[in-house]
Amino acid sequence: MIDDKICELRDKLNKSIIDGVDYGIIYKISVELDDLIAEYYREEKDMQDDNKKALTAV
């Protein structure tokens, strides 16, 4: 899910850079991509924490 969104935004960013789109738009896409990547890592960390809790509860 989020992986797909990250890939789509990355492709959109790359295309914008190649096409010479206005820097403001490139910056906006870059910030959106950074936010998605941060969300991805937060979710991964939460899953790892949940797994550790489940293992120690046994």
VENLINSUL-V602502 format. One record per backbone hydrogen bond with DSSP energy under -0.5 kcal/mol. CO is the residue of the C=O (numbers start at 0). NH is the residue of the N-H. If there is no record, write none. Layout:
[[CO;NH] [CO;NH]]
This chain:
[[0;4] [1;5] [2;6] [3;7] [4;8] [5;9] [6;10] [7;11] [8;12] [9;13] [10;14] [11;15] [12;16] [13;17] [14;18] [15;19] [15;20] [16;19] [21;24] [21;25] [22;26] [23;27] [24;28] [25;29] [26;30] [27;31] [28;32] [29;33] [30;34] [31;35] [32;36] [33;37] [34;38] [35;39] [36;40] [37;41] [38;42] [39;43] [40;44] [41;45] [42;46] [43;47] [44;48] [45;49] [46;50] [47;51] [48;52] [49;53] [50;54] [51;55] [52;56] [53;57] [54;57]]
